[in-house]
Amino acid sequence: MKRFLKFLFSLVLIPIIIVLGFLAYTSYKDYKPKAVEIIFQGENSSVINDSAEVSLLIWNLGYCGLNKEMDFFYSGGEQVYPTKEVVNKNILGVMFALKKLEQIDFMLFQEVDKHSQRSHFTDQVSHLGELFPKYHSDYGLNYLVPFVPVPISKPMGEVNSGLLTLGKYTPSKSIRYSYDGNFSWPKSLFLLDRCFLVNRYKVDSGKELIIINTHNSAYDDGGLRQAQMQQIKSYVLAEYQQGNYVIVGGDFNQCAPGFIADFNSDKMDLIDKLDISPELFPADWTWFYDNKEPTNRRNKIAYIRGETLTTVIDFYLLSPNVESLSIRNIDMGFSYSDHQAVIANVKLIPKSR
């Protein structure tokens, strides 16, 4: 009887020891980024005219694993990641689409994998850098986990991913800023360490053009996103007060203030829709977006036009000394990612001399 009880005790204790040991190891290896980290700093930076027209692209690549046929387990679907052949096909599709847009001055990407099991360890940072060899490249890490254990049937495994900014101009400095706050332990061990990537460019007036690449939180109750927006607000208002030009672009994981969709065939996602407060920024700041085509789809099911819920959470924020000229969400039918690219043209407004 005692032997039987010991056996039962072992059956219970061994899994507990394994789980606790795994959590201890993951806590020890947990990526703890600095609040501020200089990614690049150089003396031979470009100088931009103080009334220049500037073109930009933002695109969350979904690590080239969330093409239109994919659903995703964390969003209520069943799949975790596709085959290597599908990932490679998505990478080629992304590169083909971007090559036609090589006139763009600045490209801001989110969810770019460098060495992740979910994308079969493809180095997408290198792929994009090689596609645009004359562009300056800055990479801000925001997801580094040795092993994501869910789902148990097919774990996501190792993740190394982040933000990538490519530009025709060389910045004087590129800086990674950690967003304050995170999910509680142990959930925080396996999710992103959110950040925004700031590139500073010299302007011939003596001021600077500040281009910010952001990827805000998802899957929270909205509290993390509100805190992150307050952090962005404090940063960009201080820069504008110094006379600098400010452009923020990326995946905000929320809609712009008062956003109303005017889609032709897609269906707007109103479930748990979260809008940035219209009172967050002064009225002379511009939320620059296109409401004619969606930029993001729900991943509970594969994409079916007119059935899958879609929204616009990828857009720009412009300081009052940056004029909005044109913007367009590129309809690719979500072929290579669960997000679609957004191209914008803006103009710097020089201070009266």
ABEGO torsion letter per residue (X at the ends): XAAAAAAAAAAAAAAAAAAAAAAAAAAAABBBBBABBBABBBABBBBBBAABBBBBBBBBAGGGABBAABBBAAAGBABABBBAAAAAAAAAAAAAAAAAAAABABBBBBGBBABBAAAGGBBAAAAAAAABAABBBBBBBABBBABBAOBAABBAEBBBBBBBBBBABBBABBBBBBBBEBBBOAAAAABBBBBBBBBBBBBAAGBBBBBBBBBBBBGBAGAAAAAAAAAAAAAAAAAAAAGBBBBBBEBAGBBBBGBBBBBAABBBBABGBBBBBAAABBAABBBBBBAABBABBBAABBBBBGABBBBBABBBBBBAABBBABBBBBBAGGAABABBBBBBBBBBBBBBX
